[in-house]
Amino acid sequence: METTAAMEPKPAPVQAGSARLSNESFITLFMIAVLVGLFAAACAFVPNFYLPRNVLNLLTNYWYLVILGIGVSFLLITGNFDMSVGGNVALTGVVAAYCCQAASASPNALAVGLGLPYGVGVAIALACAMGVGAVNALFVVRLRVPSIIVTLGTMMLSRGLAQVITLGAQRNTSLPDVFGVIGNTFVPGTSIKAAVLIMAVLVAVAFLVEKTTVTGRRTYLIGANAEAARLSGLKVGRHIGWLYVSSGLLAGITGILLSSEFKAGVSSRATGYEFDALVIALLGGVSIGGGFGSVLGMFVGAIILSVVTSAATGLLLSPDWQFTLKGIVTFLAILAQRFALDRRQS
């Protein structure tokens, strides 16, 4: 019932005492304060960390995780996971490369593709990405399989198909010049890649959808109480299904951009990105139980991860210690969020 849906009340902000900020806004501001503190600490210990060029890199380094984090965050708000995004990125890039490779005969199987125009190859690759999202939706919504199990399965399936297409290697020959254009185009007069601009546009669109549309309100209502949302007339299954397809599309866009940047379809690309996308969402205050969080918070979480990673590199820590440091910071940040909310509500 569209009329009923349009009249749905926007979830009232949870307030503590006379505080005017909702808990969601409070956590976002709290994590911004954490970010400022981490940046100040990094500037104190890492030489030249404060330089404008480095600050710009901090804001743009993780553009691919931010794009993935949009879809992951919306699904987390409804109480569902999408752990398939890393495998989906790899599959999309590999399919795009295979479709665009020249179809001429060659003794090297990895140099032979379908010879399709670039636009057609990209369209087919994005359709495959949304297909992965549709499979997730089918199992989660129709068959009621827990989302974390389904999406881990489709993550492995997607990466497995990518390995089959690349014979366990990569496809980086016989590609047209246009294949590498979008991934290596810069905003005129700057050192910012077009991919970063695409990320900014997608974040802005997601923020508007989240805050100003019926779709955004439905997402929060489903996360707060899916059964109550269903009884009020919302088509919960359809909504979650479209969120999975949208998350698949975002993973596909990421895969196209990364494969274009490196001009190769690599089956091992984006390994672990699904966990990093989940981490930045949690760092930004998105609740793993649903009903709480924001795209803006997720973006703040991505910058926090970027600061920690860059600071660890500047301190010449080994990759093993960098991974450990990221885990410690993530754990402490989530504990700090919980502590701050408990203190505010008491």
DOSETOR-69016 format. One record per residue (C-alpha): x, y, z; chain; residue number from 1. Coordinates in nm, 3 decimals, padded with zeros to 5 digits. Each point is the difference from the previous one (the first is absolute). Layout:
REM DOSETOR-69016
      xx      yy      zz chain   n
       X       Y       Z     A NUM
...
REM end
This chain:
REM DOSETOR-69016
      xx      yy      zz chain   n
  00.000  00.000  00.000     A   1
  00.193  00.301 -00.126     A   2
 -00.229  00.252  00.171     A   3
  00.055 -00.165  00.334     A   4
  00.373 -00.020 -00.060     A   5
  00.018  00.366 -00.093     A   6
 -00.168  00.092  00.328     A   7
  00.239 -00.207  00.210     A   8
  00.130  00.207  00.289     A   9
  00.371  00.065  00.003     A  10
  00.159 -00.186  00.293     A  11
  00.022  00.236  00.294     A  12
  00.352  00.069  00.115     A  13
  00.093 -00.172  00.323     A  14
  00.091  00.271  00.245     A  15
  00.173  00.002  00.333     A  16
 -00.151  00.241  00.249     A  17
 -00.024  00.342 -00.159     A  18
  00.261 -00.070 -00.267     A  19
 -00.106  00.114 -00.346     A  20
  00.225 -00.231 -00.199     A  21
 -00.119 -00.347 -00.095     A  22
  00.222 -00.288  00.106     A  23
  00.096 -00.047 -00.365     A  24
  00.120  00.359 -00.033     A  25
  00.170 -00.023  00.338     A  26
  00.199 -00.307 -00.106     A  27
  00.097  00.161 -00.331     A  28
  00.132  00.307  00.180     A  29
  00.170 -00.222  00.257     A  30
  00.184 -00.191 -00.275     A  31
  00.099  00.329 -00.165     A  32
  00.156  00.095  00.334     A  33
  00.179 -00.338  00.007     A  34
  00.123  00.066 -00.353     A  35
  00.137  00.342  00.100     A  36
  00.176 -00.156  00.298     A  37
  00.156 -00.277 -00.210     A  38
  00.113  00.250 -00.262     A  39
  00.160  00.222  00.266     A  40
  00.181 -00.301  00.148     A  41
  00.123 -00.103 -00.344     A  42
  00.126  00.352 -00.070     A  43
  00.195 -00.013  00.327     A  44
  00.177 -00.327 -00.076     A  45
  00.017 -00.025 -00.381     A  46
  00.217  00.255 -00.187     A  47
 -00.185  00.221 -00.250     A  48
 -00.331 -00.173  00.068     A  49
 -00.178  00.337  00.005     A  50
  00.105  00.103 -00.352     A  51
 -00.296  00.093 -00.228     A  52
  00.090 -00.266 -00.257     A  53
 -00.005 -00.270  00.268     A  54
 -00.332  00.128  00.135     A  55
 -00.146 -00.019 -00.352     A  56
  00.125 -00.357 -00.029     A  57
 -00.167 -00.087  00.331     A  58
 -00.332  00.120 -00.141     A  59
  00.033 -00.181 -00.332     A  60
  00.205 -00.316  00.064     A  61
 -00.297 -00.219  00.086     A  62
 -00.247  00.113 -00.266     A  63
 -00.070 -00.362 -00.094     A  64
 -00.084 -00.098  00.359     A  65
 -00.233  00.298  00.034     A  66
 -00.195 -00.102 -00.311     A  67
 -00.029 -00.356  00.132     A  68
 -00.084  00.135  00.346     A  69
 -00.311  00.178 -00.130     A  70
 -00.173 -00.325 -00.091     A  71
  00.135 -00.182  00.306     A  72
 -00.122  00.278  00.232     A  73
 -00.354  00.007 -00.136     A  74
 -00.029 -00.375  00.040     A  75
  00.149  00.009  00.350     A  76
 -00.261  00.259  00.099     A  77
 -00.269 -00.254 -00.100     A  78
  00.179 -00.266  00.207     A  79
  00.157 -00.186 -00.295     A  80
  00.357 -00.063 -00.116     A  81
  00.160  00.014 -00.343     A  82
  00.334 -00.180  00.012     A  83
 -00.005 -00.073 -00.374     A  84
  00.128  00.340 -00.116     A  85
  00.370 -00.093 -00.021     A  86
 -00.060 -00.301 -00.222     A  87
 -00.250  00.200 -00.203     A  88
  00.263  00.270 -00.067     A  89
  00.242 -00.264 -00.130     A  90
 -00.263 -00.170 -00.217     A  91
 -00.117  00.329 -00.152     A  92
  00.353  00.106 -00.096     A  93
  00.081 -00.338 -00.149     A  94
 -00.325 -00.020 -00.200     A  95
  00.052  00.353 -00.135     A  96
  00.355 -00.084 -00.108     A  97
 -00.105 -00.330 -00.162     A  98
 -00.284  00.167 -00.192     A  99
  00.229  00.276 -00.131     A 100
  00.303 -00.211 -00.094     A 101
  00.057 -00.053 -00.371     A 102
 -00.160 -00.314 -00.144     A 103
  00.291 -00.075 -00.235     A 104
  00.160 -00.341  00.018     A 105
  00.298 -00.024  00.233     A 106
  00.197 -00.286  00.152     A 107
 -00.041  00.176  00.336     A 108
 -00.349 -00.072  00.134     A 109
  00.021  00.298  00.234     A 110
  00.044  00.237 -00.296     A 111
 -00.324 -00.103 -00.172     A 112
 -00.336  00.150  00.092     A 113
 -00.337  00.075 -00.155     A 114
  00.106  00.313 -00.188     A 115
 -00.305  00.202  00.107     A 116
 -00.013  00.381  00.006     A 117
  00.104  00.149  00.334     A 118
 -00.348  00.130  00.086     A 119
 -00.158 -00.340 -00.065     A 120
  00.266 -00.175  00.208     A 121
 -00.056  00.236  00.291     A 122
 -00.377 -00.048 -00.021     A 123
  00.038 -00.380  00.008     A 124
  00.241  00.022  00.295     A 125
 -00.238  00.225  00.197     A 126
 -00.287 -00.236 -00.077     A 127
  00.207 -00.285  00.146     A 128
  00.066  00.209  00.312     A 129
 -00.370  00.071  00.049     A 130
 -00.066 -00.369 -00.066     A 131
  00.215 -00.087  00.302     A 132
 -00.210  00.245  00.203     A 133
 -00.318 -00.162 -00.133     A 134
  00.124 -00.346  00.107     A 135
  00.067  00.139  00.348     A 136
 -00.352  00.143  00.009     A 137
 -00.154 -00.329 -00.113     A 138
  00.160 -00.202  00.278     A 139
 -00.040  00.261  00.273     A 140
 -00.353  00.116 -00.079     A 141
 -00.169 -00.302 -00.157     A 142
  00.183 -00.292  00.158     A 143
  00.070  00.181  00.330     A 144
  00.363 -00.109  00.022     A 145
  00.207  00.220  00.238     A 146
  00.156  00.280 -00.202     A 147
  00.354 -00.050  00.129     A 148
 -00.001 -00.363 -00.117     A 149
 -00.149  00.080 -00.340     A 150
  00.231  00.290 -00.078     A 151
  00.314 -00.182  00.111     A 152
 -00.106 -00.275 -00.240     A 153
 -00.058  00.236 -00.293     A 154
  00.330  00.173  00.079     A 155
  00.184 -00.331 -00.044     A 156
 -00.208 -00.090 -00.306     A 157
  00.071  00.335 -00.167     A 158
  00.372 -00.022  00.064     A 159
  00.002 -00.361 -00.117     A 160
 -00.166  00.097 -00.329     A 161
  00.256  00.279 -00.039     A 162
  00.280 -00.252  00.046     A 163
 -00.154 -00.229 -00.261     A 164
 -00.021  00.282 -00.255     A 165
  00.359  00.108  00.069     A 166
  00.135 -00.355  00.042     A 167
  00.113  00.109  00.346     A 168
  00.203  00.292 -00.138     A 169
 -00.111  00.325 -00.167     A 170
 -00.115  00.138 -00.333     A 171
  00.209  00.302 -00.092     A 172
  00.085 -00.037 -00.369     A 173
 -00.189  00.074 -00.324     A 174
 -00.208  00.264  00.177     A 175
 -00.108  00.315 -00.186     A 176
  00.149  00.334  00.108     A 177
 -00.343  00.122  00.112     A 178
 -00.003 -00.267  00.270     A 179
  00.249  00.195  00.211     A 180
 -00.142  00.348 -00.053     A 181
 -00.254  00.047  00.281     A 182
  00.227 -00.148  00.265     A 183
  00.289  00.230 -00.090     A 184
 -00.184  00.325 -00.070     A 185
  00.061  00.290  00.237     A 186
 -00.224  00.292  00.091     A 187
  00.135  00.289 -00.213     A 188
  00.267  00.201  00.180     A 189
  00.027 -00.242  00.293     A 190
  00.161 -00.330  00.096     A 191
 -00.341 -00.144  00.093     A 192
 -00.110 -00.297 -00.205     A 193
 -00.344 -00.018 -00.157     A 194
 -00.074 -00.300  00.223     A 195
  00.016  00.229  00.304     A 196
 -00.249  00.237 -00.162     A 197
 -00.230 -00.295 -00.073     A 198
  00.031 -00.103  00.366     A 199
 -00.096  00.351  00.115     A 200
 -00.307  00.004 -00.225     A 201
 -00.112 -00.344  00.121     A 202
  00.046  00.100  00.366     A 203
 -00.203  00.319 -00.057     A 204
 -00.280 -00.195 -00.171     A 205
  00.000 -00.264  00.275     A 206
 -00.015  00.272  00.268     A 207
 -00.301  00.163 -00.168     A 208
 -00.174 -00.336 -00.038     A 209
  00.069 -00.080  00.365     A 210
 -00.122  00.331  00.141     A 211
 -00.268  00.132 -00.233     A 212
 -00.180 -00.290 -00.170     A 213
 -00.260 -00.262  00.085     A 214
  00.259 -00.264 -00.091     A 215
  00.227  00.129  00.275     A 216
 -00.278  00.001  00.257     A 217
 -00.100 -00.352 -00.093     A 218
  00.358 -00.118  00.043     A 219
  00.012  00.127  00.359     A 220
 -00.348 -00.129  00.084     A 221
  00.088 -00.349 -00.124     A 222
  00.321  00.003  00.201     A 223
 -00.179  00.115  00.315     A 224
 -00.272 -00.266 -00.022     A 225
 -00.046 -00.200 -00.318     A 226
 -00.317 -00.172  00.119     A 227
 -00.166  00.327  00.098     A 228
  00.100  00.147 -00.336     A 229
 -00.156 -00.299 -00.176     A 230
 -00.323  00.027  00.200     A 231
 -00.021  00.371 -00.085     A 232
 -00.014 -00.085 -00.369     A 233
  00.362  00.029 -00.108     A 234
  00.128 -00.255 -00.252     A 235
  00.304 -00.086  00.208     A 236
  00.128 -00.278 -00.222     A 237
 -00.016  00.208 -00.317     A 238
  00.178  00.290  00.169     A 239
  00.284 -00.219  00.128     A 240
  00.024 -00.167 -00.339     A 241
  00.050  00.332 -00.177     A 242
  00.263  00.097  00.256     A 243
  00.193 -00.318 -00.084     A 244
 -00.023  00.070 -00.373     A 245
  00.114  00.360  00.064     A 246
  00.294 -00.124  00.209     A 247
  00.092 -00.232 -00.287     A 248
 -00.011  00.293 -00.242     A 249
  00.228  00.206  00.225     A 250
  00.244 -00.291  00.018     A 251
 -00.017 -00.022 -00.380     A 252
  00.078  00.370 -00.040     A 253
  00.299 -00.047  00.232     A 254
  00.117 -00.299 -00.202     A 255
 -00.022  00.191 -00.328     A 256
  00.196  00.295  00.141     A 257
  00.274 -00.217  00.152     A 258
  00.040 -00.218 -00.308     A 259
  00.023  00.315 -00.213     A 260
  00.256  00.159  00.234     A 261
  00.234 -00.301 -00.029     A 262
 -00.120 -00.095 -00.351     A 263
 -00.041 -00.361  00.104     A 264
 -00.259 -00.243  00.128     A 265
  00.153 -00.173  00.302     A 266
 -00.175 -00.284  00.181     A 267
  00.172  00.077  00.333     A 268
 -00.091  00.369 -00.001     A 269
 -00.200  00.137  00.296     A 270
  00.093 -00.287  00.229     A 271
 -00.115  00.101  00.347     A 272
 -00.187  00.308 -00.119     A 273
 -00.325 -00.142  00.137     A 274
  00.146  00.005  00.352     A 275
  00.148  00.348 -00.044     A 276
 -00.337  00.132 -00.122     A 277
 -00.163 -00.151  00.309     A 278
  00.270  00.153  00.222     A 279
 -00.046  00.355 -00.129     A 280
 -00.376 -00.030  00.044     A 281
  00.042 -00.115  00.361     A 282
  00.263  00.269  00.065     A 283
 -00.250  00.256 -00.125     A 284
 -00.264 -00.114  00.249     A 285
 -00.218 -00.223 -00.219     A 286
 -00.161 -00.255  00.232     A 287
  00.066 -00.364 -00.080     A 288
 -00.346 -00.073  00.141     A 289
 -00.182  00.238 -00.236     A 290
 -00.207  00.316  00.032     A 291
  00.289  00.237  00.063     A 292
  00.277  00.165 -00.201     A 293
  00.067  00.232 -00.291     A 294
  00.195  00.033 -00.323     A 295
  00.177  00.307  00.137     A 296
  00.116 -00.201  00.301     A 297
  00.127 -00.274 -00.231     A 298
  00.204  00.260 -00.191     A 299
  00.152  00.123  00.327     A 300
  00.085 -00.362  00.079     A 301
  00.181 -00.031 -00.333     A 302
  00.214  00.305  00.078     A 303
  00.080 -00.139  00.345     A 304
  00.120 -00.322 -00.161     A 305
  00.203  00.203 -00.252     A 306
  00.167  00.202  00.278     A 307
  00.091 -00.312  00.197     A 308
  00.137 -00.179 -00.306     A 309
  00.199  00.300 -00.123     A 310
  00.140  00.068  00.348     A 311
  00.107 -00.364  00.034     A 312
  00.176  00.020 -00.336     A 313
  00.169  00.325  00.100     A 314
  00.125 -00.165  00.319     A 315
  00.150 -00.277 -00.216     A 316
 -00.201 -00.271  00.170     A 317
  00.001 -00.339 -00.170     A 318
 -00.322 -00.107 -00.179     A 319
 -00.074 -00.247  00.279     A 320
  00.013  00.274  00.263     A 321
 -00.205  00.231 -00.222     A 322
 -00.275 -00.261 -00.016     A 323
  00.016 -00.044  00.378     A 324
 -00.013  00.376  00.056     A 325
 -00.309  00.034 -00.221     A 326
 -00.170 -00.274  00.201     A 327
  00.084  00.166  00.333     A 328
 -00.121  00.343 -00.115     A 329
 -00.324 -00.150 -00.136     A 330
 -00.065 -00.184  00.325     A 331
  00.073  00.306  00.215     A 332
 -00.210  00.231 -00.220     A 333
 -00.306 -00.225  00.025     A 334
  00.044 -00.030  00.378     A 335
  00.029  00.379  00.021     A 336
 -00.324  00.037 -00.198     A 337
 -00.180 -00.233  00.238     A 338
  00.143  00.174  00.306     A 339
 -00.096  00.345 -00.131     A 340
 -00.357 -00.108 -00.076     A 341
 -00.043 -00.168  00.339     A 342
  00.128  00.310  00.181     A 343
 -00.226  00.225 -00.206     A 344
 -00.311 -00.207  00.070     A 345
  00.076 -00.021  00.371     A 346
REM end
